[in-house]
């Protein structure tokens, strides 16, 4: 850890050993030390051998210094309001500069002096070598005391001496050590000043003026009481002092104001006259008195202020107003109801109704019975807030729209692509509806080659149509090219089938109608009737010799029989699994096919037999095959050969397969995939083919992250904080957010801007929330969210992002904020009513909002008014970070008594002609019974004076409890 250390002067090298002066130059006499050392003998030292005297450079050999060594002016150059109680000074990066050309003396005087002149005492004039200033005697300090106003400041690490740190810095050039010249003149307030660095000796003055060296060049450049003197200027700058008051003085002026006092002053509310809400007519005539008012709170309110409902001075007027305003706001929507269709249009003020705030976001077009929309639209204070938000958009529409178009990016291009894709998908769907939707399954199967790359397996992966049909109830090979060629319309098989069907009698179904009926069957049909190929009227009675049409199957050895057997077995098994529960009763609970009794048991028995056939590969003869023979005759008239075993397995039905193919080749899913590839997943996320318009245009709204509170304070501060204009100077108060007012303002702001976006043809649906932040982000609390997602029955204020974390706002209006714009304000949970020491909890403000140059709002998260008072929180005003300052404070009633050097004020400082002097004058400074460190004013050196003059950074704490009473 480093410490600040002040030293009186620095002298290194030959200049430190110079003992005499000749011609205004230091004389240095070097000496040689001789030590003789012989082997085996002790070292022998001889007296120093002096050498010739060497003359060093003096102040008359210089015309100034390199300006780059100047690291700081105080007050800064051009400062408009410097503190009059502080002393002007200049800082050099070279720690030895003020004494570099000094002459040897009991007290080494710097060869440079800093003078400060009022703007009416002198000004710079051009000279031969350097600028010249003529200084009156009133601006000249005693040159013999200049030793006290030059010093060195060093940052010394632990375990290191200041002398070592200074010597290391001077030799290495490290800027941890600086030198400083101070002008001991007390400044006057509200004056302009010229600060000049001038030579301290006559030799330096003569060199700067281009005059011959004087005989007494080592003497001071001026003498006390001299009327005026012309001096060359090595360096100069200008500044101006402001009113009296250091940071400490100004901070001590702040007086915390309690909530009770502010309420008595009417702070925090505005009284609004609501007697004539409609200027064209007195709709409250006969109901309201001559004056009706309502108090309106702003975005910030006094702690504990009740803002849940309005408080009109006349309740009947309030009820009548709300009745009328609801009637006006509902009128536009009611004109669109069926009861009003064809009625004459309104010719009164209802034709152009007032805005129904929140309607664009919620979709509600009339004032609801309850919830935030009713609050917002029927209470004056919230309609005012919403109107303020709308007015801001009207005033800033050009700027806001320019920023909005900057954010739109490539949305227009994307919407053009979506529109083209939507048109293409609609045209393709229309074509499919015309040509494919009415196509039967057999015909769709004939298109197997076309759809072979779009079939989809149950797991979602693509597959050829043949592999999808293989485990299904559709015969193997139905998707092959050979089958398509074999069953083509007009082919040999189709003609034979038609002839056979024509010879089979009334009970036999033709092949083509059978296949179409079988593949396109619906759940309302009994599967066995069309699987067997027999009309329902030809079925035997249930009580006959036949157990039922689905009890057994007959297996034949010829290919046609194998085809029919496989078809029958697989379809039976599949239909049992799919339709078994549906066959019990119809929609009204009646048996659908009473002639079959209870088909569930028979279907289960058939399934078991089919499973046995699939497992047992031995040939067998089955019984009751009359129905199957009917099917066989439809397919082949050849004599049966050796039996073959037909496999049976659970698979999809023909209608399921066709539905899957049709879903796969629908234009919209393919178009959606294409647009996702083109525009990217983030753009197309949230869309599906089941949406009414999957390729609807992109609806975007811009996002503005700046806090609306700052805009409200800049334009309408009285609506942000009612009464802020008359808030007392040098005062502080605690406030709380009014979330209901804030939300009402945001609704009006966003609705009006969405209307402007639509008017400018911005791609938006008018339901977005471009402005969701009111208080500054300050690290990032979320905004109030999307208004469209607010529940209709919510209340205003329910969406406050700081509701869980809480927010307490400190209002400060003080001159100290104008004079010290970087003032730091913190909250501290005190320990024993102190903010210094262990255990103190510190909290930085979440945001700082300026109201004007003297007024700031400091928002502290996680605090309430009651908590701050109960836990003894304090607010600390801390002087902003700055470089070293030197001077004294002005004594006030709040100033501590003089018992140590840091408490010394201008009233105890000895001065002569406005200059601080390093000696006691008229008993000042007073002598204290308790010795000080250092003890006496006269015994101080330049380093001691620097330590006394140094102004420690100041902080002031005041309790939150004093502002909650």
Buried (B, 14 or more C-beta within 10 A) or exposed (E): EEEEBBBBBBBBEEBBBBEEBEEBBBBBBEEEEEEEEEEEEEEEEEEEEEEEEEBBEBBBBBBBBEEEBBBBBBBEEEBEBBBBBBBBBBBBBBBBBBBBBBBBEEEBBBBBBBBBBBEEBBEBEEBEEBBBBBBBBBBBBBBEBBBBBBBBBBBBEEEBEBEEBBBBBBEEEEEBBBBBBBBBBBBEBEBEBBBBBBBBBBBBBBBBBEEEBBEEBBBBBBEBEEEBBBBBBBBBBBBBBBEBBBBBBBBBBBEBBBBEBBBEEEBBBBEEEBBBBBEEEEBBEEBBEEEBBBBBBBBBBBBEBEBEEBEBBBEEBBEBBBEBBBEBBBBBBEBEEEEBEEEEEBEEBBEEBBBBBBBBBBEBBBBBEEBBBBBBBBBBBBBBBBBBBBBBBEEBBEEBBEBBEEBBEEBBEBBEBBEEBBEBBBEBBEEBEEEBEEBBBBEBBBBBEEBBEBBBEEEEEEBBBBEBBBBBBBBBBBBBEEBBEEBEEEEEBBEBBEEBBEEBEEEBBBBBEBBBBBBBBEEEBBBBBBBBBBBEEBBBEBEEEBEBBBBBBBBBBBEBBBBBBBBBBBBBBBBBBBBBEEBEEEEEEEBBBEBBEEBBEBBEBBBEBBEEBBEEEEEEEBEBBBBBBBBBBBBBEEEBEEBBBBEBBBBBBBBBBBEBBBEBBBBBBBBBEBBBEEBEEEBBEEBEBEEEEBBBBBBBBBBBEEBBBBBBBEBBBEBBBBBBEEBBEBBBBBBBBBBBBBBBBBBBBBBBBBBBBBEEEBBBBBBBBBBBBBBBBBEEBEBBEBBBEBEBEBBBBBBBBBEEEBBBBBBBBBBBBBBBEEBBBBBBBBBEEEBEEEEBEEBBBBBBBBBBEBBBBBBBBBBBBEBBBEEBBBBBBBBEEEEBBBBBBBBEEEBEEBEEBBBBBBEBBBBBBEBBBBEBEEEBBEEEEEEBEBEEBEEBBBBBBBBBBBBEEBBBBBBBBBBBE
